[in-house]
Amino acid sequence: MGLTRDFFIKLSENQTLNSAAKRYGLALGANKVVAGVDIPSTIKAIRVLNDKGITATVDNLGEFVFSKEEATKAKDEIIAMIEAINESGVKAHMSVKLTQIGLDVDESFCYDNIHEIVEKAQQCGNMHINLDTEDYKHTIQTFEILDRLKGEYKNVGTVIQAYLYRATEDIDKYQDVRLRLVKGAYKEPAEIAYQTKEDIDENYIKLIEQRLLNAKAFTSIATHDHNIINHVKQFIEQHHLDKNQMEFQMLYGFRTELQQQIANEGYHFCVYVPFGQDWYGYFMRRLAERPQNLQLVTKSIFTPAVNQKIAVGAGIAAVIGLAAAARKNR
Ligand SMILES: Cc1cc2nc3c(=O)[nH]c(=O)nc-3n(C[C@H](O)[C@H](O)[C@H](O)COP(=O)(O)OP(=O)(O)OC[C@H]3O[C@@H](n4cnc5c(N)ncnc54)[C@H](O)[C@@H]3O)c2cc1C
């Protein structure tokens, strides 16, 4: 399965396929995990979630930002979404990856961009801005930028990756900051991160307990892992913790029945809602993550318009071939 994973990671990193896919709207079944390509369709999708008692954290998809122009465009799109959330009254906040707004171009330019975003969000009903964490180098830079912002703003927080050895200290340091806790999505070396699923899961549980017992701010537990979720629920009951100080999070389109069940049980539930034309890389990474996610790929969306374009077609044809093979092998 390593080959399939590497294959989808390669597709996700292919700039030609990424830019070609942008022209076709959501193809391939990506509409199951990406809420929309524009603001109105995304607000509509958030309303559907809100009607089910679920809130949203919204991610403006964007890849390959190497210039100030691209970073400024992304920043403007994020601000437009903040305004749309505020004006429409849907229950949602934003998640932002700092690389998308210029972290690799110039750190102080990126700081100005995120400062503007957090300021705008504060004006729009004190909306929360979550700084997503990425690979280790960018995660450290993200923490440094958070340290500067948190003196001035309360509506900003970040993500702690349980695979990092340093996570325990970070949880302690950020007791009064709103945090999302995740297992961690990147490939990091053994010098800085746990490598096996068992070690990562064990540390994840330890960190969640540490956080829930000591936090002075809101906590999001972001996982699709029902064993972890059940453990957290039991822990909350045993320690008589306040359910209103935490929420569970999952990605849009994944385990939707479980999402609804948890929300119906009286827990706060928030869905990570990606939107935008830059859906291709995000979708390929979801396919890389779990072989079973190939079920998302839909043959019928293989439209003639897309098919005609060799560039996108090459990637799509390969994906559909793999999806068919995966179905056969199940
Ligand atoms: C809302 C959200 C925000 C995130 N933000 C970040 C971030 O900022 N930085 C970062 O590094 N990472 C982030 N991640 C990714 C995270 O770090 C993990 O890589 C990712 O969530 C996979 O781990 P998991 O805990 O969901 O469970 P896994 O370890 O992938 O799965 C554990 C078990 O759960 C079950 N399971 C998992 N998925 C499914 C499914 N779709 N259907 C049925 N059963 C399933 C299976 O039994 C599986 O064996 C985020 C994840 C979420 C959900």
The ligand as a Gaussian input file, in Angstrom:
#p B3LYP/6-31G(d) Opt

LIG

0 1
 C      -10.329000      18.601000      11.993000
 C       -8.909000      18.157000      11.789000
 C       -7.905000      19.110000      11.745000
 C       -6.562000      18.709000      11.574000
 N       -5.562000      19.654000      11.595000
 C       -4.266000      19.246000      11.529000
 C       -3.195000      20.185000      11.644000
 O       -3.390000      21.402000      11.761000
 N       -1.918000      19.709000      11.602000
 C       -1.641000      18.358000      11.461000
 O       -0.470000      17.976000      11.450000
 N       -2.653000      17.470000      11.322000
 C       -3.934000      17.865000      11.353000
 N       -4.937000      16.930000      11.223000
 C       -4.617000      15.547000      10.809000
 C       -4.266000      14.644000      11.990000
 O       -3.013000      15.009000      12.506000
 C       -4.207000      13.153000      11.545000
 O       -3.191000      12.992000      10.592000
 C       -5.495000      12.642000      10.938000
 O       -6.620000      13.125000      11.616000
 C       -5.526000      11.102000      10.975000
 O       -5.527000      10.629000      12.298000
 P       -6.861000      10.242000      13.095000
 O       -6.657000      10.652000      14.497000
 O       -8.057000      10.830000      12.422000
 O       -6.997000       8.661000      13.057000
 P       -6.130000       7.532000      12.317000
 O       -4.928000       7.228000      13.178000
 O       -5.934000       7.881000      10.879000
 O       -7.133000       6.315000      12.384000
 C       -7.324000       5.578000      13.573000
 C       -8.487000       4.640000      13.387000
 O       -9.710000       5.377000      13.292000
 C      -10.586000       4.766000      12.346000
 N      -10.811000       5.684000      11.228000
 C      -10.013000       6.709000      10.845000
 N      -10.546000       7.351000       9.778000
 C      -11.685000       6.717000       9.485000
 C      -12.680000       6.880000       8.468000
 N      -12.598000       7.846000       7.569000
 N      -13.714000       6.025000       8.453000
 C      -13.817000       5.015000       9.374000
 N      -12.902000       4.790000      10.344000
 C      -11.862000       5.627000      10.392000
 C       -9.901000       3.481000      11.897000
 O      -10.304000       2.438000      12.734000
 C       -8.438000       3.805000      12.109000
 O       -7.642000       2.667000      12.277000
 C       -6.262000      17.320000      11.415000
 C       -7.289000      16.377000      11.485000
 C       -8.597000      16.763000      11.679000
 C       -9.672000      15.714000      11.761000

